[in-house]
Amino acid sequence: MSVALAVLTSDPNLVRCELHRLEEQVALQGEEGRSNAVGIGAYAQDDVLLRRFPRDADLTLESLAPPHETEVLLFHGRRLPVGLSLEENTQPFRSRRWLFAHQGLLEDYPSIRAGLLDEVPDFLKRQIRGETDSEVAFALFLKRLWETGHADDPRLPAEVAGRLLAETARSLSQASARAGAARTSTVNLLATNGYILVATRLGGQPLYYTRLEGTDRCEVCGITPETHDTQPGVAAHRRRRSVVVATHLKRPAGWVELAEGTTLTVAADLQVRHLGP
């Protein structure tokens, strides 16, 4: 099963520090072992940047930090089958300001792909470059966003985006079930526009989140409780806050597991809410 991680933080200068704090808690490898399709999306002011990692990269959490400031990052890693292009099928996927990742498998996808694509408007269908169920899932989420009329609105409420993401996951799972799939699809979805973060769990595979509060200790910056308040960065480290969503953990202490069928929404002010089925 693929691995996903998302971080929304209050201080774009301290993303590397937050990732370092997670080293002993979050795993970057799943049951498949080392991924051959690994990507990360982040924001640099008005730009949305994607980075792909070599298939044999030995990744650490801290190595995911982009070389620029960002308040949000979205990581995804998986092992793609032989024959699928790494360039076109590596997540996260991007459309304008939206980044999207899917952890799981849509059962009987080959038999329902054409029907799902029939639901996608032509202008979104033209953006699909790869062959995975995940990219079609993204197109169906974007369709719902555009139908609200606020797809590019930075003030789009996290709860609205979360409900649309949950609708997308349910519609995909239902399409698979109608096709006679013998097993339930796994449709854990994560999406962000750089201001908010939403994630939904559907299909049994766990999805977790935690809040990171400010601290007076940072190994990256050499800050300890004894560091004087006037030293650069001390106040920022104490004020910082982050919300992290992850699919695979090394240590679950301090993490909340989302209930099946639940959607997590994180607003720009880092307020967290759970939406039911």
N, C-alpha and C positions, 0 to 999 in steps of 0.2 A: 504494500500500500504506500502511496506517495506521502511525502512529508511537507507540511506547510507551517509557516510562522509569520505572524504579523505584529508590528509594533506601532503604536501611536503614542507620541511623547509630547510633553509640554515644552521641552527645550531642544531645538534642532541641533544644537552644538554638542549634545551629550548622548547621541545615539550609540556611539562606540562604547561608552561607559555602561549604558544600559545592557547592551549585548554581552559585555564582559560579565556583568552580574548574573546573567542567565546561563553561563557556561556549564555549571554543575546541575542545572535543572532541565534544560531543553536538549533533546536529541535531534540531530540532523540526518539520521539514518533510520529507516523503518525496517519492516520485516524483509524487504527485498534486498537489503544490504546497500552498498554504495550506489548512488544514483548516477545515471549517465546523462540526464537532462536536468540541469540545475540553473535556476535563474533568480534574479532579485529585481524588484522595481522600487524606485524611490523618487522623491521630488526635490528639485533644485529651483526654488522660487516658482517661476511659471513653466518650467520644463519638467516633463515626466521622462525619467531615464530608466532603461532596461540594461541589465548586465547579465551575460551568460558566462558560466564557469566551465573550464575544461572538464571532460568526463572523468578524469582521474584526479581531480582536485581534492586535496586533503583539507577539508573545510573545518574551521572553528566558528563559533558564534561571532566572535569579534571580527573575523575576517569578512563577515558579511557587511560590515559598515561601509557605506559609500565614502569617497574622498571629499564629499561636500556636506553641508548642513542639510538635514531633512527631518521633518517631524513624523514622517510615516515611511515604513518600508514593508514590503511583502515578499517573502521568500517561498520558493517551491522547488522540491526535488523529487524526481521519480526515475524509474528505470523504464525507458521506452523500448518497445519490441524492435527487433531487427527489421529494417526496412522503412521505419518512420524517420523523417528528417528531424534532426535535433534542432536545427535553426527554426523551423516553422512550428514545431510542436512543443517547445519548451515553455513552461509557464514561469511567471505570471504573464497573462495576456494583457494587452493595453489597447484602449480606444479613447482617444482624446485624453481627458484627465483620469479616466477610470482604469484601475488595475484589478485583476480578477484571478483567482486560483480555485481549483477544484481538487479535493482529495477524495478519491473513491473510484467507483466503476459503475457506469450505467449499463445494466444487464441487457443483453440482446440489442445492443446499440446498432449493429449493422442493419438489422431489420427495421429499425424505426428512424434511422438517420434522415431518410428522404422526407418522411412526414414531419419531422421536427424542422427541417430546413424550409418546408413550405410555410411555416409560421413566421419565418424571419423576413422582414422587409428587404428589398433588393439592396438598399444602400448599406445595410449591415451585413448582408450575405457576402457582399464583395470584399469585406474585411477578413473573412475567414480564409486563412492560408493553409492551415494544417488539416489533419484528418481525425483529430481526437474528439471524443464526446465532450470534453471540457471546453473546447472553443465554441462548440455549438451552444453549450449551456451559457457561456458568456454572451453570445449573440441574443439569446432569449431573455436574459436579464436586461441587456441594453434596450431591447425592444420595449420592455415594460417601463424602463426609465424614460425613454423618449415619449411614450404615451402619456406620461404625467406632465410633459411640457417643461420639466425642470432638470433635464439630464445634465446640463452645463451650469446649473445654479449652485454656487458655493454655499448657499443658505438652505439647500435641500435638507430637511430634517432627517436625522439618522433613523428615526422610527419608520419613516416612509420608505427609505432605501432598504431597511431591514425586512419590511413586509413584502416588498417586491422580490427580494432575494429568496425569501421563504416560499413565495408563490412559485418562483422558478424551480426551486428544488422539488416541490411537491408535484408540479406538472411533469417534470422529467421522470420521477419515480412512477407516477401513474401511467405515463406512456409506456414505460417498460413493463409494468404489470399487465396492461391491456394486451401487450404483444405476447403474453404467456410466459414471461420470464420465470424460471423455476426458483430464482433467488431474488431477494430484495436488493435493489440498487443502493449503493452508498453515494450520497450526494451531500458532502460537506463542502460548503461554498464560503469563500471569503472575498470581500470587495472593499475598495476604498477609492475615494476621489481626492485624497490628500488632505481633506478636512475632517472626514468621518471614517469610521471603520465598522463594517457589519460582517457577521459570520453566522451561518446556520448549520445545524447538525441534523442530518436525516439519513437513516439507514444502518445505525448501530455502531459505526466506528466512533470512538470517543473524540471529543473536542474540548479543550480546556482554555481557561483564561486566568490571568492574575493581574493584580495591580502592584506596581512598584512605587513606593513612596520615597521621598527625599532621604538622603543619608549623609553622614559626615565622614564617609570612608569611600575611597575610590583608588584601586590599585593602578588603573590606567593613568590617572593624573597625579598619583603620589599623595593623595589627600588622606589624612588620618584624623581621628578625633582630637589629636593634639595640634593639628595645623591651625594657625591663628586665623581668626575670622577675616582679617584684612588681606589674606593671600588670595590671588586671583582664582576664581572658580569655586571657592568654598560656599559662598551664598547660593550660587546657581545649583550646586549639587544638593544642597539642603532643600531647595524649593522644587526641584524637578519631580515630575510625576509621569507615569506611563501606564498604559494598559497593553497587555501582551496576550495574543491568542496563539495556541500551539496545538499540534496534533499528536506529538510524541514527546514524552517526558522521561527524564532520567530519575527525577525525584518529584513526586506529586505533592509534597507538603507545601501548603500555601496556595495551591491551585484549586480552582472550582471547575468541576466537570459539568458541561452543559447537558441538560436533560435531553433525551431524544425528542426531536421535533421542535426544539427551542431555537430561537434566534437571539444573538447578542448584538446590541447596538451600542456604539461608543460615539458620543457627540464630540464636537470640536473642543468643548470644555472638559472632556474626559469623563462626563457623566455616563454611567453604564446602566443599561436597562435590558431586561429579558422580555422577549415577546413569545407568547405561547403559540401552539399550533393554530 
